[in-house]
Amino acid sequence: MTSAIRKPTGGTPARTRTRQVPDREATATKLLEASVKHSFDPRVDVAWNEPWLPDTFFLPERLSTLYGTDLWERLSRSHRIELTRCELANNLAFGIWVETLFMQMLARHSLGYHPRSNHLRYALTELGDETRHSTMFSLMLDKLDRGPYAFNPVDRFATDLLRAFSTEPLAYVAVLFVEEMFDALQRYGLRDETVQPLCRQTFKIHVVEEARHMRFARDELFRLIPRLPRVRREALAGVVAIGVGLVSRSMRTPQMYADAGLDVKEAMRAARTNREGRAVLQECIDRFSPVYDELGLVTPASRKLWRAQGWTV
């Protein structure tokens, strides 16, 4: 199946890009086969009884929201390690929130899938994966003995609206960019030998299984987006730009810094202005923005939203 997408590019005429997308059943069949071969049970496949290694980070140093700041330079190594412990707990709690959010949306939209199709069977398989991921994150929160921390109430209300009123394209748009960002960060973490092995184990499970989920969402978008009127594509483009800001803010919560023994105002200010932290997130954006560009979800109007938040696409 060929999906043609018209993409506006500034003052030049719109161009048409095409991508060969397998039909739904072909994609679902491959993903079901991969699920049989590469699925995990975190209650069995993670060594929860292993003790934490001493003097070992819970996230790569570069992924700390304060890495590269004057405040970071003043922290002792043990204080930096404690900060990454609290930051990982914060990220996992946000992961539970967004994955549960997506499960609700996927379950609702799957009601329209054919009961005898592999497309439905894979959607249900993905729901099972996401349930296990959220369970794994919850178990890790217990192991960390930190968090959870309250999110920005405005952002939480925005995600509640997303859950209540999402369309199928909006659901897949939202899940893809969130998963792409966290996938990039976790891939970075699982390769870093300065990070706790138990943390790297959970990163690996999530990365392996989320690769299938991102393929599922990406193919669906290349089927769904070309059928949408331009006004709906513009709205979706805006959601992506705004959503990246939401994800960025979720990584900085006041109580997280308080639990790490930092002055909250100083830490929040340092994190918001941290150039290194912005560079890390920009690298994540650079990974997925070409796909959204190809889909026609990076428009002149949405670029202004990206730039207003300090990002480039």
N, C-alpha and C positions, 0 to 999 in steps of 0.2 A: 504494500500500500504506500502511495506517495503522498506526503503532506506538503502542500505549497503554502508558504507563509510570506505575506507581504510586509516588508520591514521599512519604515520610514527612516531616512538618514539625512537629517538636517535639511539643507536646501536642495539636495539632489533628488531626482525622481526615486520613488520607492522601488526597491529591488525585490525580486522573488527568489527565495531560497527553497530548495527542496531537500528532503531527507527521506530515505527509504526506511519505513517503519513496518516491521512485521505485523500481521494481524494479531488481535488480542489473544487468540487461542495459541498461536505459535509462541508468543512471548511467555504466556502463562505456563505452557507445557515445559519450556526450558527452565523457568524459575522453580517450578515444582520439583523437577529432577535435581536441580542444584540444592534445593532445600533438604532433600533426602540425604545427599552426600555431605553437606556442610552446615549442619545445625547443631546447636549445643544446648545442654541443660545446665544453667549456671549453678544450680544447687549441687550438681555432681561434678561439673567440669571446672570449677573454680576451687582452689585450695583455701577455703575460708578459715581453716584452723591454723594455717601458717602464721607465725608472728610477723609483725612489721620488722623490716631490717632497720638497724640503727643508722642514723646519719644519712638517710636516703630520702630523696624528694618524692612527693606524691604526684606532682606534675613536672614536666620539664621546666627549668627555671625561666626560660624565655616565654612560657605561656602564663606566667604569673602576671597579673594585671599591674603590678608595680615594678616589674623587671625593667632595669634601665633608668629608673628615676633616682633622684637624690635620696629619697626615703629608703629605697631598696639598698643603696650603697651603705647606709647607716645601720642596717639590720645585720645581726650576727647570722651565721649559717643556720644555727638551730632555729632562730626566729623565722628565717626565710622558709625553712622546711615546714614549720607550723603553719605559716601563711598558705603554702600550697596545699596543705591538708584541708584547711578551711575552704579554700577556693575549689578544690575538687568536690567537696560536699555540696557546695553551692551549685556547681555545674550539674551534678547528678540530680539534685532536687528539681532543677529546671528541666532536666531531661525527662524525669518522671512526668512532670506537668505537661510538656509538649507531646510526649508520646501517648499519654492517656487522651489528650485532646484529639490527636489524630486518629486514635482507635475509635473514638466516638464518631468522628466524621466518616471514616472508612466503613464502619458498620452500617451507618445510615445509608450511604450511597450504594453499598453492595446489595441492598434490598432490590435495586433495579437490575442486577446482573442475572443472567439466565441461570436457573437452579442446577442445570446439568452441565454447565460450562467449566472448563479449567480456569477461566478468568475468575469466576466466583471462588473456586477452590483455592486459587492462589491468594486472593484477598483474605480469605479465612485463615490461610496459613500465615500470612503476614500479621494478622491480628494476634495469632499465637506467638509469633516471634516478638512482637512489641510487648506483649504481656510478660514474657520471660525477661526482656530487657529491663522493663520497669521493676520487676522483682529483683533482678540482679543489682540495679542501682539502689534499691531499698536495702538490700542486704549489705551493700558496700557502705551505705550511710551508717548502718549499725557498726560495721567494722571500724570505720573512721571515728565513730563516736563524736561527730561534729554535725552541726546543722540539724534540721533544715532551716533556711533563712527566708524571711518574707520578701517577696518580689515587690517591685514598684506597683502600687495599687492601680494606677492608670493603665499600665501595660497588662496587668492581670485582667482588668475589665475589657481591654481590647481583645484579648484572646478568648474571653467569654463570648464576646460578640461573634468572633470568628467561628466558634463552635456552634453557636445557635443559628447562624444565618449563612453558613458556607455553602457554596455551590461545589459541584464536583471539580471543575477546573481550579477554583480557589483552594480547595483542600490539597490537591496535588502540588500546586504552586508553593503553598506554605510549607508542606512537609519536605519538598525537595530542597529548598534553599536552607532550611534549618538543618536538615540531615547532612547536606553538603558541607556546611560550615563545621559541624561537630565531627564529621568524618575526617576533614582535613586536620583538625586539632588532635584527634585521637591517633591518626596515623603518625603524626609527629611524636606523640607520646609513646606509642608502642615500640618505636625504634630507639628510644633513648634509654641507655642502660644505667643512667643515674636515677631512674624512676623505680619505685617499688615494683618488684615482679608481679605481685598480686594485682596492682593497678594495671600493669601492661597486659595481664591476662584478660581482664575485663574489657580493655580497649580492643584487644584482638577479636574477641567474640562479637562485639558490637560492630566493628568495621566489616568483618566477614559477612554478617547477616544483613547489615544495612546496605551493602553493595547491591543485593537483590532488590531491596525496597526502592532504592534510587533508580534502578533500571525500570522497575514497574511504573514509578511515577513519571519518569522521563518519557517513556514510550506513550503513556496515556496523554501527557501534555501535547505531544506531537500529533496525536489524533484529535484532541479536543480543541486546542487553541485555533487552528485554521477555520473552524466552523463558527467562531465567535464574531459578533460585530465589533467594529473598531472601538466603540466606546467601552465595551467590556474588557478588551485587551488593555486599553489605557488604564482602566481601574485596577486590573491585575498588576500592571507594571508599577503602579503607585503602591500597591500592597507590598510588593517585594522590597522596594526602596525603604518604606517605613518599617517593614519587618526586620530588616538588617539592623536598624537602630535599636529595635526592641531586644534583639539577641545580644547586641553589644552592652546594653544597659543591664541585662540580666546577669552579666558576669561581675557586676559591681554592686554588692548589697552592703549596707552599713553594718549590720550585725555580724557579717562575715569578718570585717576588719576589726570589730570590737572583740570578737572571740579570739582573733589572732593576736590580741594584745596591742593593737595600734590605736592611735588617735583617729577617730572616725573621719572627722572633717579633713584632716591633713591627708589621710589615705584616699578618700573619695576625690579630693582635688587633684592629687598626684595621678590617680588612675585615669581621670577624665582627660588630663592633658598629656598622658604618656605617649610619646611618639612611637616607642618600640611596640607598645600594645596595639596601636592603630596599624602599624606595619604588619603585625601578625594577622589581624583580621582582614587587612587589605589583600594579603596573600590568599586567604580563604575565599574572598570575593572573586579574586582573579581566576580561581579554579572553576567556579560555576557560572560566572557572568557570561562567558561566550555562549552557553546553551540558552540562557534567557535572551541574549541578543538575537540568536538564531530564531527563537520562538517569536520575536517581535515584542518582547516584554522589557526591552530597554528602549524607551522612547525619548524624544526631546524633552517632554514634560517630566518624565520620571528621572532623567539625568539631572535635572535641577534639584530634585529631592535628594538624590545621591550626593551631589556636590554640597548641598546645604548641611549635610551631616558629616562632610569631610571625606567622602569616599569617591573613588573614580571607577568608572566602568567604560 
